[in-house]
Amino acid sequence: MRFLPVSLTTILVELADLDETLALFASLSAEPIDGVEETVPAARTLMIRFRPDTISAERLANALSRRDLSVRPEPSDKLVEIPVRYDGEDLDDVARLTGMTVEEVIRRHTESEFTVAFCGFAPGFGYLAGGDPALTVPRRQSPRTRIPPGSVALAGAFSGVYPQASPGGWQIIGTTPEKMWDIDREPGALFQPGYRVRFYDMRKRQAPTEVSPHAPTATRLDQAIEDAPHFKILTAALPACFQDHGRFGQTGQGVSASGALDQSAFRAANRIVGNPAGTACIEITLGGFSFQSNARAVIGITGAPCPITVSAAGNVIAHTTYQPISIEPGDIVTLGNPTAGMRSYLAVRGGFEVAPVLGSAATDTLAVVGPALVRTGTILGLANNSRGLASVSLDELPAIEFPSAPDIVTLDIVFGPRTDWFTDKGLETLTGQVWQVTPQSNRIGVRLLGETPVERKDSAELPSEGTATGAIQIPHNGQPVLFLADHPLTGGYPVIAAVAEHHLDLAGQLPINAKIRFRPIAPFAEISTETTI
């Protein structure tokens, strides 16, 4: 095993192959290590997030190195059969790469029995192992910007099915009508780790007609009664979204945590109005947001400093962030554009009436999991939940200095796990050059642009492995992507470093055109298994 740093709270365990990875994952599932929060298996790595106050990275590595990897998990008795129309755009290319005819590719694919090794990339995306080795093909040189849902594809030794429209670089050989991810199904992902999977050709066998067991349940947002306490959104220049601490414990279905990008501002918003910690708030990007209340309420707005006004009976009263604001029925609250930062947080005393999805009210914009986006015309029901309420807080202050576009923001980074995939010049470029935040940035990640791309040692293909919030991934063009909370669970480009946890809130507030300088807080080094008492 190799133990590589990912961040101050996460390590990557590199193993010999998929079998060893799954053996270690099964061992940790059967006998957990105290202090381990979450594990993300991949092709030949296991990413492990831990609590440093309970166990150090060195002690964790030591405990992992003692695990027996010879015991293989028992195969599941669950078999999933997937109907396929073998009409994929890359089917001819796969035949050429493998030296087969198209019919031979289809025959070998349908005669293989796969196992769901792990889930990642997107909810319901299962990495299927155990297929015919002759079907091993590389990813496409130029990934597509949009792959339709239900696309059946190959990459490396894996097969998979894209559960939703997304970018991707796998070779598409067909399509299936099966719904790979359905939040109303239990479990939501059709593929679960350990399940066996077979594909069959729809030209030769009829697929069963799907009968929906029930109609989707409407949410409170869709059916708010006009006289119930609510906020009606009058203006939302950009869609806002519900956020909370995040959705943990769902990595087995390919679902990452999501959650508020500025956690300190999110927590402060709830303290201002006296809500229990973790109560869902509204995350608002770049202001331009207004709503009218039909009820008396106390709100708090934190995060990016922006002008706030309350219009009541012809009077317009200005307010500031980080203070409780009392509003009456008919009042209109308006948030202007922030003078610095990117995101503001709106909390209401007693909370919003919003149903959690997989244990959280966070909206994951990549996975499309969680409550609907908040747009102009949305009705936000007020829960008025008095349980656990505390006094309002009058002494809250921002935890960070919010950056503006002309600023050069310094972000501390931890090198790893794939720092050794880059040349010395590439490392110097990453840390010595100023990077600019581009307009293509969002909750998934901050796309950066620098004068000189980061140089790799070679163009080798990295097997998919877990990624963490704050990871700095380097795609083929050498321009970094800094992953934020809605990042994919696994990725196929090398991660050169990660933003230290104490600067993640700052990263979540970077406005477009802001400049970044990365500052390493320690040299790259593998984690030792030696421990001291």
ChimeraX attribute file (.defattr): number of C-alpha atoms within 10 A of each C-alpha:
attribute: neighborCount
match mode: 1-to-1
recipient: residues
	/A:1	13
	/A:2	15
	/A:3	26
	/A:4	24
	/A:5	24
	/A:6	31
	/A:7	23
	/A:8	19
	/A:9	20
	/A:10	22
	/A:11	26
	/A:12	28
	/A:13	24
	/A:14	20
	/A:15	19
	/A:16	12
	/A:17	12
	/A:18	18
	/A:19	18
	/A:20	22
	/A:21	24
	/A:22	26
	/A:23	18
	/A:24	26
	/A:25	22
	/A:26	17
	/A:27	19
	/A:28	15
	/A:29	11
	/A:30	9
	/A:31	10
	/A:32	12
	/A:33	15
	/A:34	11
	/A:35	15
	/A:36	18
	/A:37	15
	/A:38	15
	/A:39	21
	/A:40	24
	/A:41	27
	/A:42	26
	/A:43	26
	/A:44	18
	/A:45	27
	/A:46	24
	/A:47	25
	/A:48	21
	/A:49	21
	/A:50	22
	/A:51	16
	/A:52	14
	/A:53	8
	/A:54	10
	/A:55	16
	/A:56	16
	/A:57	24
	/A:58	18
	/A:59	16
	/A:60	24
	/A:61	23
	/A:62	17
	/A:63	12
	/A:64	18
	/A:65	16
	/A:66	9
	/A:67	14
	/A:68	12
	/A:69	17
	/A:70	10
	/A:71	14
	/A:72	15
	/A:73	14
	/A:74	8
	/A:75	11
	/A:76	13
	/A:77	9
	/A:78	11
	/A:79	15
	/A:80	15
	/A:81	13
	/A:82	21
	/A:83	21
	/A:84	25
	/A:85	16
	/A:86	22
	/A:87	14
	/A:88	18
	/A:89	14
	/A:90	17
	/A:91	22
	/A:92	16
	/A:93	17
	/A:94	23
	/A:95	19
	/A:96	13
	/A:97	14
	/A:98	15
	/A:99	13
	/A:100	15
	/A:101	14
	/A:102	17
	/A:103	12
	/A:104	13
	/A:105	22
	/A:106	21
	/A:107	13
	/A:108	15
	/A:109	22
	/A:110	19
	/A:111	13
	/A:112	17
	/A:113	18
	/A:114	25
	/A:115	26
	/A:116	22
	/A:117	24
	/A:118	25
	/A:119	27
	/A:120	26
	/A:121	26
	/A:122	24
	/A:123	31
	/A:124	28
	/A:125	25
	/A:126	30
	/A:127	26
	/A:128	26
	/A:129	23
	/A:130	16
	/A:131	21
	/A:132	17
	/A:133	13
	/A:134	14
	/A:135	23
	/A:136	17
	/A:137	19
	/A:138	16
	/A:139	18
	/A:140	16
	/A:141	9
	/A:142	10
	/A:143	13
	/A:144	13
	/A:145	10
	/A:146	12
	/A:147	18
	/A:148	15
	/A:149	19
	/A:150	20
	/A:151	26
	/A:152	25
	/A:153	23
	/A:154	27
	/A:155	19
	/A:156	18
	/A:157	19
	/A:158	24
	/A:159	25
	/A:160	24
	/A:161	26
	/A:162	28
	/A:163	26
	/A:164	22
	/A:165	13
	/A:166	16
	/A:167	13
	/A:168	19
	/A:169	19
	/A:170	27
	/A:171	26
	/A:172	29
	/A:173	26
	/A:174	22
	/A:175	21
	/A:176	23
	/A:177	14
	/A:178	17
	/A:179	18
	/A:180	21
	/A:181	21
	/A:182	15
	/A:183	15
	/A:184	13
	/A:185	10
	/A:186	8
	/A:187	13
	/A:188	17
	/A:189	23
	/A:190	20
	/A:191	31
	/A:192	24
	/A:193	20
	/A:194	20
	/A:195	20
	/A:196	22
	/A:197	20
	/A:198	18
	/A:199	19
	/A:200	22
	/A:201	19
	/A:202	14
	/A:203	11
	/A:204	7
	/A:205	10
	/A:206	10
	/A:207	17
	/A:208	7
	/A:209	6
	/A:210	9
	/A:211	6
	/A:212	7
	/A:213	8
	/A:214	7
	/A:215	7
	/A:216	9
	/A:217	7
	/A:218	8
	/A:219	13
	/A:220	14
	/A:221	18
	/A:222	12
	/A:223	10
	/A:224	17
	/A:225	12
	/A:226	11
	/A:227	8
	/A:228	12
	/A:229	22
	/A:230	25
	/A:231	25
	/A:232	20
	/A:233	20
	/A:234	18
	/A:235	19
	/A:236	21
	/A:237	15
	/A:238	16
	/A:239	15
	/A:240	23
	/A:241	24
	/A:242	25
	/A:243	27
	/A:244	23
	/A:245	22
	/A:246	22
	/A:247	24
	/A:248	16
	/A:249	15
	/A:250	14
	/A:251	20
	/A:252	20
	/A:253	23
	/A:254	23
	/A:255	29
	/A:256	31
	/A:257	23
	/A:258	30
	/A:259	26
	/A:260	30
	/A:261	26
	/A:262	27
	/A:263	22
	/A:264	18
	/A:265	26
	/A:266	29
	/A:267	23
	/A:268	27
	/A:269	33
	/A:270	31
	/A:271	26
	/A:272	27
	/A:273	29
	/A:274	25
	/A:275	26
	/A:276	18
	/A:277	16
	/A:278	16
	/A:279	22
	/A:280	32
	/A:281	27
	/A:282	26
	/A:283	29
	/A:284	25
	/A:285	25
	/A:286	24
	/A:287	26
	/A:288	16
	/A:289	23
	/A:290	21
	/A:291	24
	/A:292	22
	/A:293	21
	/A:294	19
	/A:295	17
	/A:296	14
	/A:297	20
	/A:298	18
	/A:299	23
	/A:300	26
	/A:301	32
	/A:302	29
	/A:303	31
	/A:304	29
	/A:305	24
	/A:306	25
	/A:307	16
	/A:308	21
	/A:309	19
	/A:310	21
	/A:311	16
	/A:312	15
	/A:313	8
	/A:314	7
	/A:315	10
	/A:316	14
	/A:317	11
	/A:318	12
	/A:319	17
	/A:320	15
	/A:321	22
	/A:322	24
	/A:323	21
	/A:324	26
	/A:325	18
	/A:326	15
	/A:327	20
	/A:328	15
	/A:329	15
	/A:330	16
	/A:331	23
	/A:332	22
	/A:333	25
	/A:334	21
	/A:335	23
	/A:336	15
	/A:337	19
	/A:338	22
	/A:339	16
	/A:340	20
	/A:341	27
	/A:342	26
	/A:343	28
	/A:344	28
	/A:345	30
	/A:346	20
	/A:347	28
	/A:348	27
	/A:349	28
	/A:350	23
	/A:351	23
	/A:352	22
	/A:353	19
	/A:354	20
	/A:355	15
	/A:356	14
	/A:357	15
	/A:358	16
	/A:359	13
	/A:360	25
	/A:361	27
	/A:362	29
	/A:363	29
	/A:364	27
	/A:365	18
	/A:366	20
	/A:367	23
	/A:368	16
	/A:369	21
	/A:370	24
	/A:371	20
	/A:372	21
	/A:373	17
	/A:374	20
	/A:375	18
	/A:376	18
	/A:377	13
	/A:378	19
	/A:379	24
	/A:380	22
	/A:381	22
	/A:382	21
	/A:383	16
	/A:384	14
	/A:385	13
	/A:386	13
	/A:387	9
	/A:388	10
	/A:389	17
	/A:390	15
	/A:391	10
	/A:392	18
	/A:393	17
	/A:394	12
	/A:395	11
	/A:396	16
	/A:397	14
	/A:398	15
	/A:399	14
	/A:400	16
	/A:401	11
	/A:402	23
	/A:403	21
	/A:404	21
	/A:405	17
	/A:406	11
	/A:407	15
	/A:408	15
	/A:409	20
	/A:410	15
	/A:411	19
	/A:412	20
	/A:413	27
	/A:414	26
	/A:415	28
	/A:416	25
	/A:417	26
	/A:418	19
	/A:419	22
	/A:420	17
	/A:421	20
	/A:422	18
	/A:423	15
	/A:424	15
	/A:425	13
	/A:426	20
	/A:427	20
	/A:428	12
	/A:429	19
	/A:430	26
	/A:431	16
	/A:432	13
	/A:433	18
	/A:434	20
	/A:435	25
	/A:436	21
	/A:437	21
	/A:438	16
	/A:439	12
	/A:440	10
	/A:441	18
	/A:442	18
	/A:443	19
	/A:444	20
	/A:445	24
	/A:446	25
	/A:447	21
	/A:448	23
	/A:449	19
	/A:450	18
	/A:451	11
	/A:452	14
	/A:453	17
	/A:454	25
	/A:455	21
	/A:456	22
	/A:457	12
	/A:458	9
	/A:459	8
	/A:460	10
	/A:461	12
	/A:462	14
	/A:463	17
	/A:464	21
	/A:465	24
	/A:466	23
	/A:467	29
	/A:468	28
	/A:469	26
	/A:470	28
	/A:471	28
	/A:472	29
	/A:473	24
	/A:474	22
	/A:475	15
	/A:476	16
	/A:477	9
	/A:478	18
	/A:479	21
	/A:480	24
	/A:481	21
	/A:482	24
	/A:483	27
	/A:484	26
	/A:485	25
	/A:486	25
	/A:487	28
	/A:488	25
	/A:489	24
	/A:490	23
	/A:491	19
	/A:492	18
	/A:493	19
	/A:494	27
	/A:495	28
	/A:496	27
	/A:497	28
	/A:498	29
	/A:499	28
	/A:500	22
	/A:501	17
	/A:502	12
	/A:503	16
	/A:504	22
	/A:505	21
	/A:506	24
	/A:507	27
	/A:508	23
	/A:509	23
	/A:510	24
	/A:511	27
	/A:512	21
	/A:513	17
	/A:514	20
	/A:515	24
	/A:516	22
	/A:517	18
	/A:518	21
	/A:519	17
	/A:520	18
	/A:521	13
	/A:522	10
	/A:523	10
	/A:524	18
	/A:525	14
	/A:526	15
	/A:527	19
	/A:528	15
	/A:529	17
	/A:530	9
	/A:531	12
	/A:532	5
	/A:533	2
